[in-house]
Structure formats: C-alpha cells, structure tokens
Amino acid sequence: MVRVRKSFRGFQAMRMMLPPMRERRVIQRSLVSFFREHREADFNRAVGTICRFYRLKRPKVEWFEYLDWGRTAGRTYENGKIHLVHPENWKKGRKYNSERQWVNMVYHEMGHYVFWTDAERKADTFAVRMERNVGVNGSMNGRS
C-alpha cells in the first residue's frame, strides 16, 4: 500500500532536494542585502549558490522597471533567461512591495529555472536511477 501524505492545502507532498539550511541562510541574507543595498555581488552570490547546488549554469538575468504592465514580477523562459523587476522599481508604485515578497518572487523564478533547465540530462539521470539495481525480469541485481 502506498501512503500519500496530505500537506499544504490538500496538495500531495512532493520530495524535493534543497540546499542545506546553512546555504539557504546565505542565499536569504544575500537576497535581502541586495534588496536593501542593490549590490550586484549579493544577488550573484545568491544565484551562484543555488546553481552550484543543482549543478546548473547560471541563468541570464535581465532587470526591468516593470513587466507585463506591472502585473508580473518575474518571468522565466525555456531558453534559460530570467526577467525580474529590480528592487528599486519593486518599491515604487506597487500595492504589495515588501522585501519578503520580492525574495519569494526570486525563489519562484529560480524554481522555474531549476526545473526547466537541462531537461534532457534530468530525464536521462531519472531513467538510469530507475533502472539501477533492477535486474532481468524485475529480479534484484540480475539474480533469479
């Protein structure tokens, strides 16, 4: 019998690899620092840490004053580009302009990037891991 855990708002829980807590704290501090002080090195440190953990190339990030007439805060494309509203512009003229919401938006777009990037390699890795230690006719390690 397979047990399915109910979690947030009735959705099924999904296992997901995340960076260790120490690295997540570094990422969070770097994004908050970038939001407050606009030092590009802080943003690059956060994105670099995420990309190193998932072994991905760094995405090309372009900054905008607004996207989609102010309705969208970020957009990730299948070619690896990410468009984000810069914190300076995020603070101006938005109903919801908190630091926490901007950081969450960056995480959201990075989530799209992590799951879309290098889909072929991920599919190959998945296939190899599914077949590992499964022998002929479903017996373990090839033994009958």
MIKE-130123 format. One line per field, with one value per atom (N, C-alpha, C): residue number from 1; residue in one letter; atom name; x, y, z. Coordinates in steps of 0.2 Angstrom, whole numbers, always signed. Example, Ala and Ser with C-alpha at 12.3 -4.5 7.8 and 13.67 -1.06 7.14 Angstrom:
2
i c(1_1_1_2_2_2);
aa c(a_a_a_s_s_s);
at c(N_CA_C_N_CA_C);
x c(+66_+62_+66_+64_+68_+64);
y c(-28_-22_-16_-11_-5_+0);
z c(+39_+39_+39_+35_+36_+39);
# end
This chain:
144
i c(1_1_1_2_2_2_3_3_3_4_4_4_5_5_5_6_6_6_7_7_7_8_8_8_9_9_9_10_10_10_11_11_11_12_12_12_13_13_13_14_14_14_15_15_15_16_16_16_17_17_17_18_18_18_19_19_19_20_20_20_21_21_21_22_22_22_23_23_23_24_24_24_25_25_25_26_26_26_27_27_27_28_28_28_29_29_29_30_30_30_31_31_31_32_32_32_33_33_33_34_34_34_35_35_35_36_36_36_37_37_37_38_38_38_39_39_39_40_40_40_41_41_41_42_42_42_43_43_43_44_44_44_45_45_45_46_46_46_47_47_47_48_48_48_49_49_49_50_50_50_51_51_51_52_52_52_53_53_53_54_54_54_55_55_55_56_56_56_57_57_57_58_58_58_59_59_59_60_60_60_61_61_61_62_62_62_63_63_63_64_64_64_65_65_65_66_66_66_67_67_67_68_68_68_69_69_69_70_70_70_71_71_71_72_72_72_73_73_73_74_74_74_75_75_75_76_76_76_77_77_77_78_78_78_79_79_79_80_80_80_81_81_81_82_82_82_83_83_83_84_84_84_85_85_85_86_86_86_87_87_87_88_88_88_89_89_89_90_90_90_91_91_91_92_92_92_93_93_93_94_94_94_95_95_95_96_96_96_97_97_97_98_98_98_99_99_99_100_100_100_101_101_101_102_102_102_103_103_103_104_104_104_105_105_105_106_106_106_107_107_107_108_108_108_109_109_109_110_110_110_111_111_111_112_112_112_113_113_113_114_114_114_115_115_115_116_116_116_117_117_117_118_118_118_119_119_119_120_120_120_121_121_121_122_122_122_123_123_123_124_124_124_125_125_125_126_126_126_127_127_127_128_128_128_129_129_129_130_130_130_131_131_131_132_132_132_133_133_133_134_134_134_135_135_135_136_136_136_137_137_137_138_138_138_139_139_139_140_140_140_141_141_141_142_142_142_143_143_143_144_144_144);
aa c(m_m_m_v_v_v_r_r_r_v_v_v_r_r_r_k_k_k_s_s_s_f_f_f_r_r_r_g_g_g_f_f_f_q_q_q_a_a_a_m_m_m_r_r_r_m_m_m_m_m_m_l_l_l_p_p_p_p_p_p_m_m_m_r_r_r_e_e_e_r_r_r_r_r_r_v_v_v_i_i_i_q_q_q_r_r_r_s_s_s_l_l_l_v_v_v_s_s_s_f_f_f_f_f_f_r_r_r_e_e_e_h_h_h_r_r_r_e_e_e_a_a_a_d_d_d_f_f_f_n_n_n_r_r_r_a_a_a_v_v_v_g_g_g_t_t_t_i_i_i_c_c_c_r_r_r_f_f_f_y_y_y_r_r_r_l_l_l_k_k_k_r_r_r_p_p_p_k_k_k_v_v_v_e_e_e_w_w_w_f_f_f_e_e_e_y_y_y_l_l_l_d_d_d_w_w_w_g_g_g_r_r_r_t_t_t_a_a_a_g_g_g_r_r_r_t_t_t_y_y_y_e_e_e_n_n_n_g_g_g_k_k_k_i_i_i_h_h_h_l_l_l_v_v_v_h_h_h_p_p_p_e_e_e_n_n_n_w_w_w_k_k_k_k_k_k_g_g_g_r_r_r_k_k_k_y_y_y_n_n_n_s_s_s_e_e_e_r_r_r_q_q_q_w_w_w_v_v_v_n_n_n_m_m_m_v_v_v_y_y_y_h_h_h_e_e_e_m_m_m_g_g_g_h_h_h_y_y_y_v_v_v_f_f_f_w_w_w_t_t_t_d_d_d_a_a_a_e_e_e_r_r_r_k_k_k_a_a_a_d_d_d_t_t_t_f_f_f_a_a_a_v_v_v_r_r_r_m_m_m_e_e_e_r_r_r_n_n_n_v_v_v_g_g_g_v_v_v_n_n_n_g_g_g_s_s_s_m_m_m_n_n_n_g_g_g_r_r_r_s_s_s);
at c(N_CA_C_N_CA_C_N_CA_C_N_CA_C_N_CA_C_N_CA_C_N_CA_C_N_CA_C_N_CA_C_N_CA_C_N_CA_C_N_CA_C_N_CA_C_N_CA_C_N_CA_C_N_CA_C_N_CA_C_N_CA_C_N_CA_C_N_CA_C_N_CA_C_N_CA_C_N_CA_C_N_CA_C_N_CA_C_N_CA_C_N_CA_C_N_CA_C_N_CA_C_N_CA_C_N_CA_C_N_CA_C_N_CA_C_N_CA_C_N_CA_C_N_CA_C_N_CA_C_N_CA_C_N_CA_C_N_CA_C_N_CA_C_N_CA_C_N_CA_C_N_CA_C_N_CA_C_N_CA_C_N_CA_C_N_CA_C_N_CA_C_N_CA_C_N_CA_C_N_CA_C_N_CA_C_N_CA_C_N_CA_C_N_CA_C_N_CA_C_N_CA_C_N_CA_C_N_CA_C_N_CA_C_N_CA_C_N_CA_C_N_CA_C_N_CA_C_N_CA_C_N_CA_C_N_CA_C_N_CA_C_N_CA_C_N_CA_C_N_CA_C_N_CA_C_N_CA_C_N_CA_C_N_CA_C_N_CA_C_N_CA_C_N_CA_C_N_CA_C_N_CA_C_N_CA_C_N_CA_C_N_CA_C_N_CA_C_N_CA_C_N_CA_C_N_CA_C_N_CA_C_N_CA_C_N_CA_C_N_CA_C_N_CA_C_N_CA_C_N_CA_C_N_CA_C_N_CA_C_N_CA_C_N_CA_C_N_CA_C_N_CA_C_N_CA_C_N_CA_C_N_CA_C_N_CA_C_N_CA_C_N_CA_C_N_CA_C_N_CA_C_N_CA_C_N_CA_C_N_CA_C_N_CA_C_N_CA_C_N_CA_C_N_CA_C_N_CA_C_N_CA_C_N_CA_C_N_CA_C_N_CA_C_N_CA_C_N_CA_C_N_CA_C_N_CA_C_N_CA_C_N_CA_C_N_CA_C_N_CA_C_N_CA_C_N_CA_C_N_CA_C_N_CA_C_N_CA_C_N_CA_C_N_CA_C_N_CA_C_N_CA_C_N_CA_C_N_CA_C_N_CA_C_N_CA_C_N_CA_C_N_CA_C);
x c(+4_+0_+4_+3_+6_+3_+7_+4_+5_+0_+1_-1_+4_+4_+0_-5_-8_-4_-3_+1_-3_+1_-2_-8_-13_-20_-22_-21_-23_-19_-14_-10_-5_-3_+1_+8_+11_+18_+23_+28_+32_+39_+43_+50_+54_+58_+62_+69_+74_+81_+82_+84_+85_+92_+95_+102_+101_+107_+107_+105_+102_+100_+105_+111_+117_+117_+117_+117_+111_+105_+99_+99_+102_+103_+107_+113_+117_+113_+109_+105_+100_+97_+92_+95_+101_+104_+106_+109_+112_+106_+100_+95_+92_+91_+89_+94_+100_+105_+105_+104_+103_+97_+91_+85_+86_+90_+91_+96_+102_+108_+109_+106_+107_+114_+118_+125_+124_+126_+125_+129_+134_+138_+134_+129_+125_+120_+117_+112_+116_+122_+126_+128_+130_+131_+125_+119_+113_+112_+112_+111_+116_+122_+128_+127_+125_+125_+119_+114_+108_+111_+114_+116_+121_+126_+131_+128_+123_+120_+116_+113_+109_+114_+120_+124_+122_+120_+117_+121_+121_+124_+120_+123_+120_+115_+109_+104_+106_+104_+105_+99_+101_+95_+95_+90_+89_+84_+86_+82_+77_+71_+66_+63_+60_+57_+50_+47_+41_+40_+36_+34_+27_+25_+18_+13_+15_+11_+10_+16_+16_+12_+9_+6_+10_+16_+20_+27_+30_+36_+42_+41_+46_+44_+48_+46_+53_+52_+57_+56_+60_+59_+63_+61_+64_+71_+73_+80_+85_+82_+86_+87_+83_+83_+78_+80_+75_+75_+68_+67_+64_+67_+65_+64_+59_+59_+64_+68_+73_+70_+74_+71_+70_+74_+72_+65_+64_+57_+52_+53_+48_+45_+50_+47_+43_+43_+39_+33_+27_+21_+18_+20_+16_+12_+7_+2_+6_+9_+12_+20_+24_+31_+35_+34_+38_+44_+49_+56_+54_+50_+49_+45_+41_+38_+43_+47_+52_+57_+59_+63_+59_+53_+49_+48_+48_+47_+54_+59_+66_+66_+64_+64_+59_+54_+49_+52_+55_+58_+64_+68_+73_+70_+65_+62_+60_+57_+56_+62_+67_+74_+76_+76_+79_+76_+69_+65_+65_+66_+66_+73_+78_+85_+87_+90_+93_+89_+83_+78_+80_+84_+86_+91_+96_+100_+96_+91_+87_+83_+81_+77_+82_+88_+92_+94_+96_+98_+92_+86_+80_+79_+80_+80_+85_+91_+97_+95_+93_+92_+86_+81_+75_+77_+82_+85_+90_+93_+99_+96_+100_+99_+93_+90_+84_+87_+87_+89_+84_+86_+81_+75_+69_+63_+61_+64_+62_+66_+71_+74_+80_+82_+87_+94_+98_+105_+106_+101_+102_+101_+100_+100_+92_+91_+85_+83);
y c(-6_+0_+6_+11_+17_+22_+26_+31_+38_+41_+48_+53_+57_+62_+68_+70_+77_+82_+88_+93_+100_+105_+111_+112_+114_+115_+109_+103_+97_+94_+98_+95_+90_+85_+80_+82_+80_+82_+79_+83_+81_+82_+76_+77_+81_+85_+90_+91_+90_+92_+99_+101_+108_+109_+115_+116_+115_+114_+113_+120_+120_+126_+131_+129_+134_+138_+135_+138_+142_+139_+143_+150_+150_+156_+161_+158_+163_+166_+162_+164_+169_+168_+173_+179_+179_+185_+189_+186_+189_+192_+189_+192_+198_+197_+203_+209_+208_+213_+216_+212_+215_+220_+217_+221_+228_+228_+234_+239_+236_+240_+240_+235_+235_+233_+230_+227_+221_+221_+216_+209_+210_+205_+200_+204_+200_+195_+198_+194_+189_+190_+185_+179_+181_+176_+171_+174_+170_+165_+168_+164_+159_+161_+156_+150_+152_+146_+141_+144_+140_+135_+139_+135_+130_+131_+126_+120_+121_+116_+111_+114_+110_+108_+110_+109_+112_+118_+121_+127_+129_+135_+141_+146_+152_+155_+157_+160_+167_+169_+176_+180_+184_+188_+195_+198_+204_+208_+214_+218_+223_+224_+228_+233_+238_+243_+240_+236_+233_+228_+223_+218_+217_+216_+215_+220_+226_+232_+232_+230_+230_+224_+219_+214_+208_+207_+202_+204_+200_+202_+199_+193_+190_+185_+183_+178_+174_+167_+163_+160_+160_+157_+150_+146_+140_+140_+145_+146_+148_+148_+150_+157_+162_+169_+170_+174_+176_+184_+186_+193_+195_+200_+201_+209_+211_+218_+219_+225_+227_+229_+228_+230_+238_+242_+249_+251_+247_+248_+244_+239_+235_+239_+244_+248_+253_+255_+261_+259_+262_+261_+255_+250_+244_+243_+240_+239_+235_+229_+224_+225_+228_+230_+228_+223_+221_+217_+217_+214_+206_+204_+197_+194_+198_+196_+196_+201_+201_+195_+193_+187_+181_+181_+175_+174_+180_+180_+178_+180_+177_+170_+167_+160_+156_+159_+156_+156_+161_+161_+156_+156_+151_+144_+143_+136_+134_+139_+138_+136_+140_+139_+132_+130_+124_+118_+118_+113_+112_+118_+118_+117_+119_+119_+112_+110_+104_+98_+99_+93_+87_+87_+80_+77_+80_+77_+74_+78_+76_+70_+70_+64_+58_+58_+53_+51_+55_+53_+50_+52_+49_+41_+40_+34_+29_+32_+27_+26_+30_+29_+24_+24_+20_+13_+12_+5_+2_+7_+4_-1_-6_-12_-16_-15_-19_-24_-30_-35_-37_-42_-45_-48_-47_-49_-46_-40_-37_-40_-45_-48_-43_-43_-38_-40_-36_-37_-42_-44_-49_-56_-57_-64_-66_-73_-75_-78);
z c(+0_+0_+0_-4_-4_+0_+4_+8_+5_+4_+2_+7_+9_+14_+11_+15_+13_+16_+13_+16_+14_+13_+12_+7_+10_+7_+3_+5_+2_-4_-6_-11_-8_-13_-11_-10_-4_-3_-8_-10_-15_-12_-13_-10_-15_-12_-16_-13_-17_-14_-14_-8_-7_-4_-5_-2_+6_+9_+17_+20_+26_+29_+29_+31_+31_+24_+19_+12_+11_+13_+12_+16_+22_+25_+22_+19_+15_+9_+6_+0_+2_+8_+10_+12_+16_+18_+12_+7_+1_-3_-4_-7_-3_+3_+7_+7_+7_+6_-1_-6_-12_-13_-10_-10_-7_-1_+3_+0_-3_-4_-12_-16_-23_-25_-21_-23_-27_-34_-38_-36_-32_-29_-25_-21_-16_-20_-26_-30_-33_-36_-39_-34_-28_-23_-22_-21_-20_-26_-32_-38_-39_-38_-39_-34_-28_-23_-25_-27_-30_-36_-40_-46_-45_-40_-38_-35_-31_-28_-33_-38_-43_-49_-49_-54_-61_-61_-67_-69_-75_-77_-74_-73_-71_-76_-74_-79_-81_-87_-89_-86_-81_-78_-81_-83_-86_-81_-79_-74_-78_-75_-79_-73_-76_-72_-70_-75_-74_-79_-78_-83_-84_-90_-91_-88_-89_-87_-79_-76_-68_-65_-69_-66_-64_-68_-67_-64_-59_-56_-59_-62_-65_-70_-74_-79_-81_-82_-84_-90_-95_-101_-102_-107_-108_-110_-113_-115_-109_-103_-98_-96_-99_-97_-92_-87_-82_-82_-82_-82_-75_-72_-65_-64_-60_-58_-53_-54_-50_-43_-38_-31_-31_-34_-34_-37_-42_-45_-42_-38_-35_-29_-26_-21_-23_-29_-32_-34_-32_-36_-35_-31_-30_-24_-25_-19_-14_-17_-12_-14_-10_-12_-6_-3_+3_+1_+5_+4_+3_+8_+8_+2_-1_-7_-13_-13_-19_-18_-12_-11_-13_-11_-13_-21_-24_-32_-35_-32_-35_-34_-28_-27_-32_-33_-38_-45_-47_-54_-54_-49_-49_-49_-45_-46_-53_-57_-64_-67_-66_-69_-68_-61_-59_-62_-63_-66_-73_-77_-84_-87_-83_-86_-87_-93_-95_-94_-96_-96_-98_-104_-106_-102_-99_-94_-88_-85_-80_-81_-87_-89_-90_-93_-93_-86_-81_-75_-71_-72_-69_-72_-79_-82_-79_-78_-76_-68_-64_-57_-56_-61_-60_-62_-66_-68_-64_-60_-55_-51_-51_-46_-48_-54_-56_-61_-60_-65_-70_-73_-78_-75_-78_-76_-69_-67_-61_-55_-56_-50_-48_-42_-40_-42_-44_-46_-51_-55_-60_-58_-51_-49_-49_-50_-51_-44);
# end
